Amino acid sequence: MTTYGSCSMKRAMSGLGYLISRSNARKLMREAGVQVRHHRKYKMTTNSNHKQQVFENLLQRQFDVANQDMCVRLT
């Protein structure tokens, strides 16, 4: 999905033949209720280089997939 700020909206509108300023694009976006969807910064959630103890695998689960091709298509 493409996100449009006032600069991108101005460029898109001038590509369609509408010559407007950036402030006019911002005003029109505000009147139409169009808001920018900001991208979140990537946040690392797993730290593998820690000094804490690593617990043993009590469940002993083996995640072997019988049909590897089917698994790839589903995920």
C-alpha atoms as one frame of an Amber mdcrd trajectory, in Angstrom:
protein
   0.000   0.000   0.000   1.361   3.404  -0.923   1.377   6.090   1.739   0.880
   9.688   0.711   2.078  12.725   2.607   1.535  16.219   1.305   4.723  16.039
  -0.820   3.746  12.731  -2.413   0.183  13.895  -2.913   1.414  17.092  -4.631
   3.630  15.013  -6.935   0.799  12.598  -7.733  -1.647  15.412  -8.442   0.809
  17.246 -10.699   1.360  13.945 -12.526  -2.374  13.926 -13.222  -2.248  17.503
 -14.476  -3.428  19.361 -11.344  -0.861  21.997 -10.401  -1.212  22.640  -6.669
   1.185  23.707  -3.940   2.211  21.491  -1.042   0.250  23.588   1.451  -2.826
  23.354  -0.784  -2.374  19.574  -0.973  -2.140  19.446   2.832  -5.311  21.539
   3.155  -7.207  19.331   0.668  -6.022  16.186   2.463  -7.239  17.602   5.777
 -10.632  18.513   4.290 -11.012  15.049   2.744  -9.966  13.340   5.980  -6.937
  11.665   4.377  -4.237  10.880   6.919  -0.726   9.559   6.510  -0.051   6.045
   7.792   3.349   6.243   9.440   5.649   3.237   9.274   6.858   1.993  12.619
  10.556   1.656  13.195  11.754  -1.962  13.327  12.135  -3.113  16.922  14.237
  -6.165  17.698  12.369  -8.404  20.141  14.784 -11.314  20.523  18.218 -11.050
  22.071  20.233 -14.225  21.519  23.430 -12.820  23.049  22.415 -12.786  26.698
  24.020 -14.111  29.865  20.844 -15.714  31.234  20.559 -19.470  31.482  18.962
 -21.360  28.601  16.395 -23.890  29.774  16.304 -27.419  28.445  13.629 -28.605
  26.036  11.204 -30.347  28.417   8.566 -31.125  25.804  11.036 -32.691  23.335
   8.863 -31.612  20.421  10.172 -32.287  16.944   8.831 -30.003  14.246   9.356
 -32.225  11.220   7.112 -31.499   8.272   6.007 -34.451   6.145   5.246 -32.459
   2.991   7.696 -29.547   2.777   6.130 -28.091  -0.414   2.681 -27.885   1.154
   4.102 -26.126   4.194   5.737 -23.477   2.018   2.530 -22.798   0.112   0.456
 -22.378   3.272   2.755 -20.035   5.161
